[in-house]
Amino acid sequence: MRKEFNFKKVFAYSKLRGVLKWLYPGIGIKRWIGLSAMAVILIVFASSNLGGEGYTIVKLLYVIVLISSIVILALSIKRMIRAFISVIVPSSKDTELVDLLYRRRQLSRGPKIVAVGGGTGLSVLLSGLKEFSSNITAVVTVADDGGSSGRLRQQFDMLPPGDVRNCLVALADAPGLMRELFQFRFGETSELKGHSFGNLFITVMTQLTGDFEKAVKETSKVLALRGQVVPSTLSNVVLVAQHPDGSTTEGEDRIPKVNLPIKNVYLRPQVAEATPEAIKAIEEAQVIVLGPGSLYTSIIPNLLIKDITTSIVNSQAIKVYVCNIMTQPGETDGYTASDHVRALVAHSHPRIFDYCIVNTGEIPSALLRRYAQENAFPVINDRKKIENAGYRVIEEDVVRAQETVRHDPVQLAKIILSFIEEI
């Protein structure tokens, strides 16, 4: 007679195996399980012998055993929790558990912020914002077609990974070495010269998943992001600049190099669909930040996607534009702060932002001379023209001038977060 298969026994066996796995050697948790069990037994034993009236030496010993057992149990549980967390968050090994939990909880309660742009400017902003909130969404342009990104885009028929990679690293909560790995660029003597490891990683993930968006999400898990990075569109768009003389330049990388004034820019194809995640983040945002970054090649390409501009305009969030500190050769030569604003509005909508942050900090003379050799100069703050256009100007020292001129990420983040009080 055929023996009936006993599913209950198999299920019970598999559950038992699952429990016994915690006792495998090398996990580093058996000792704490053993100490916890011993502490519980001693607590029960000491508690059961504390009855009766009066004070005796024996009862005092039971009290000491009880208190010691409670301390041992608390320490064992703490070490077990730390063992679990150190696997999930390796960078937490040298951090107090209470500090880690408190920080994670505080960041998760932070304001919902959407930052729109691309390039180095956006990544600088993100590195400051992540210290105050983990509810951050970076909406990143995918119009890049130069350098490593351009080569990978052409060779593998994929979206460019460069700007996305910079934002992923900026929001990463992974150890410093992991961030350095993603930014590592191969030297001239290598067949991979010019490529960054992060770009290659995203390319491989795209090939494995068959989808650029999925590749970004999987890479985000590897880097343990405080927030998310979302491409503004999944369409294979090309940025085109029209010049005052009627000529056009095609390609984000080539536009600054032709060294001609820019009349306007547009995408080809002109109709590009925004990613649903970008629209959802904008609709839920408390603060929306445009920039900093290259005006025509990092910020405006996102706003040329109609759904993104419409969503920002309709949003009830505080909307902030962070003006660049220096002009960009071949792109914004001679531009004042109001020129930046005018170009931004001309390519989007008058209500695309409410506030404009301009720098009032000083830049060392030696650094200014070096930038002048590259035809880059400080952006002139013509505040009145911006205010006459209907926008509020926030003047602050937000510059960090060391080897390069950049926005101070923490100071900039503090200013942006101060707008939350107005909501």
N, C-alpha and C positions, 0 to 999 in steps of 0.2 A: 504494500500500500504506500502511495506517494506521501512523503512527509510534508506537512504544510509549513510554508516559510513564515517564521516568526519575526514580524517587523518590529514588535515592541522590544525584543531582545537585541536586535541589531541597533535600534535607536538608542537603547540604554548603554550599549557597549561604546557607541560612537561618542555619547555624552561623557562617559567615563574617560575615554581616551583624551577628550578635549580638556578635562580637568587635570589629568595627569601630565599634560604637556607643560603645565606651569612648574612642574618639578624637574624638567629637563636640566641637565648641567649647563652652566654658562649663562643662564638667564639673569642671575644675580638677584633672585627674589625669594629663593627657598629659605634663606636664613631669617628673612623678615616675616615670612609666613610662620616659621617655627617659633620665633620669639613672640609673635602675636598670639599664637595658640597657647604657648606656655603662660603668657601674661593673663589671658582670659581664665585659664584653669586656676591660677593663683588668686585672681580676683574673686572668683566664685568660692574658692576654699577659704580665703581670709574672711570674706563677708559672712559666710555661714558660721564662722566661729566667733563673731563679734557680739553675739547675743548675750543676754544676761546683764545683771547690774554689777556695779562696782568696777574698780580698776585694778588690774593685775599686770605683772610683768609679761605674762603670756599674751594677754589682750593687747598690750602695747606692741609686742612683736608682730601680732596680726595686723595692727594698724600700719606699721612700717612696711610689712609685706604688701598690704593693699595699696598704699600710696606708691610704692616702688613699681608694682605691677601696672598701675594706671600710667605711670610715666613711661615705662617700657613699651606698653601698648601704643601710646600716642606717638612715640619715636618710631616704632616699627611701621605704623600706618603711614607716617610721614615719608619714611624711606621707600615704602612700596609705591606710594603715589609719585615720588620723585623718579623712581625707576621707570614707571609708565610714561611720565612726561618727557624724560630724557630720550626715550625712543621716538616719541612723536615730535618733540621739539629739541633737537640735539643741542642747540645753542643755550639751553636753559640749565646746563649742568652746573655752571658756576653762579647761578642766580638763586636767591632765596625764593622758596616756593610761594610764600605769601606775596612777595613782590611781583612774581610772574603772574599769579592769578589776578592780583589787583590791577596790574597794568593791562592784561588782556581784557578784563571786564570794563575798565575805564575806556579803552580804545574802542571796544564794541559799542559803547554808549555815545561815542563821538558823533558829530554832525555828519549828515550825508552831503558829500562834496563831489562835484563833477569838475574835472579839469580837462579843458579842450586844447589840443595843440599837437606838438611833436618836437622832435629834436632834443638838444641838450637843455634848452630852456624849460620845457615841461618836466623833464626828469629832475631838474634842480628843485622845482616847486614841490614835486611829489615827495622828495626825500625829506622836506620839512613838514609837510602835512601829515605824513605817516606817524610822526611823533605825537600827534594829538587825536587821531582818529583812524580806525580801520575801515570806515564806511566811505571809501574813496573809489571813484571810478575815473580812470583816465581814458578819454576818448581820443584816439590817436589817428593821425593821418596815414594813409597808405599810398601816397603819391610819390614817395621816394623812388628814384631810379638811378642813383649814382653809387659809386663805390661797391662794397661787398653786397649790399642789398640789391643794387641794380643788376649785378652779375648773376646772383641767385634767382632774381625775378625773371631774367631772360632765359637762363638755362633750365629752370624747373617749372616755368610758367606758373608762378605763385605770387602772392602778395609780398611786398618787401618787408623783411623782418627787423630792419635796423632800428627805427623809431620805437617799435613795439618792444624790442629787446631792452633799450635804454630805460623805458618806463617800468618794465618788469623788474629790472635790477634795482631801480630807485625805490620801488615798493617792497622789495624782498625783505623778509624777516630771517632769511637763511644766514648761516655763518659767513663772515667776511671773505673767506677763501672761496666759497661758492660764488659770491658776487664777482670776485676778481676773475674767476674761471670764465664766467659768461661774458666778461668784457675783454678777455685775453684775445689779442690780435696776432696772427701769424706773421713772422718777419718776411723780408724780401727774398731770403734764400730758400723759402719753402714753396712747394707747389700750391699751397693754400694761401699764398701771400695776399695780404689785405683783408682776408676773411677773419671775422671774430668767431670765437667758439660758440657764442650765444646764437649768432645768425645760423651757423651750421646745425646747431641743436634744434632750433625751431624748424629748419628746413627738413631735417630727418623726421621730426615729429609730424610735420605736414604730410610727408610721404607715407608714414606709418598709419596715420589716422585718416588720410585722404581729405582732410579739411583744415584750412588755416586757422579757423576759429577754434576748433577742437585742440589743435596743436598749441595755441596760446593758453588755453585753459589747463592743459596737462602740464605745460611748462610752469604755469602759475603754482601748481601743486608742488612741484620740485623746489621752487624758490620760497614757498610758504608766504605768499603775498599778504600784506595788510591792505586789502582792497582788491580791485580787479582792473585789468587792462583790456579795453575793447576797441577793435578797429572801427573807424567811423563808417566804413562800408566794406563789403566783400567783393565789390565790383573792381575789375582791373582798370583803374582810372589812370589817365595821364594828365599832368598839369600843363597848360598852355598859357603863355604870357603874350599879351598884345602890347606893342610899343607905340609911342606917339607918332612915329613915322609910318605907321601902318603895317610894319613887319611883325612877325610872330616868332616866338621861340618855344619849341616843344620839349618838355622834360624838366622836372624839378631840379635836376643837377645842372642843367645847361643854362637855366634862366639867369642866375647871378653871374655866370661867366661871360655872357655876351656884353655885359657892362653897358646896357641901354636902359633908359628910364622905363618904368612899367606903367602903362595906362590902366590895364586891368588884367586879371587872370581868370581862366575858366577851365573846367574839366572836359575831357574827351573820353568817353561819351558824356554829354552834358547832364543826362539823367542817370543818377546813381542812387541806389536804394540804401538807406541807412540801416545799420544793424539793429534788430529789435532791442538788444541789451543796451545800446547807447540811448535809444529813445526812452526806454523804461527808467534808466538811471537819471536822465535829465528831468523827467516828469516827477520823480521822487526827491530830487535834490533840494537841499536847503540853501546851498551856495553853488553857483556856477562860475568857474574861473576860465577866462580866455587868456592864454599865454602864461608866462613869457615865451618868446620864441620868434623865429623868422616870420615876419608878417605875412608875406605873400606865399611862402613855401611850406609853412608849418601850421599856422593858425587858420588863414583864410580857406585853404582847401577843404577843411572840415565844414565850414559854413557854406560852401558851394553846394553841399548836399541839402536840398530844400527841406527835407523832413527834420534835419537837425536844427537848422535856423528857426523853422516854425516852432519846434518844441521849446527852444530856448526863449523865444519871444513870448510864447504863451505861458511859460513857467512863472510861478509866483516866487521863485527863489530870488535871493540877492544875486545880482549879476555883476561881476567884476572883470575889468580888463587890466592886465598888468603890462604896462608899456615897457618896451626894451630900454636898456640903459645906454647902449651904443647903437649907432647906425650900422647897417650891414652893407658892405661894399657890393655894388651891382644890383642891389635890391631896394634899399631905403636911403640912398645917398642924399644928404642934405635934409632929411626928414626931421621935422619937429614932432613933439608929442601930439599936437593937433593934426598933423599930417597922417600919423599912424591911425588916429581915431577916424579921420575922414575916409581913409582907404578901407578900414574895417567895416564902417557903416555902409559905404558904397557897394560893397560886395555881399551885404547881408540885409540888415534892417536897422532903422534908427533906434529901436528898443532892444538891441542885441546885448546891451549892458547898461548898468546904472552908475557905476563908479569906475574911475580910472586912477590907478596907482602909478605915480611917477617918482623917480628917485631924486633926492636932494643931497645925497651923500657925496663926498669928494673922492676923487680918484687920484692916486699918486701921479706926479708929473712924469716920472720915468715910464710908467705904464701907458700914460696918454701918448707919449712920444712914440712908443713902440706900436700902438694901435694906429697912430696917424700915418705911419709908414705903410700901413695896409688900407689907408683911406677910410678908417673907421673913427668916428668922433662921438662925443657924448650927445645924446638926444636933448635938444633944447626944450625946457619946460615952459611952454606958452600957455599957462593955465587959463587965462581969461578966454581964449578962443574955445577951449574945451567946455568951459562953463557956459559960455554964450550959446553953445550947441545943445545945452540942456543936460549936461552930465556933471556929477560931483567929482572933484579932484582930491585925491588923498596924497599929500606930499610927505614923504618919509625917507629917511636914510635906510635904503634897503640894499645897498651895494656891498659886495665882498670882493675887494680887489687885492689879489695876491699875485699869482703868476698870470691869471686871466681876470677879466671883469665879469662877474656873475652876480645874480641876485643872492642875497643872504637867505638861504632856505627857511631857517627857523624864524627870522624876523618877518619875512614875507608871510609865512604861515600864521603867525600871531595876528598880523594885521587883518588877514582874510577871515580868521576865526572871530575877530572882534565884531564883524558884521552880523554874527548870529544874534547878538543882543537886539538887533533891530527887527528881527522876524516876529 
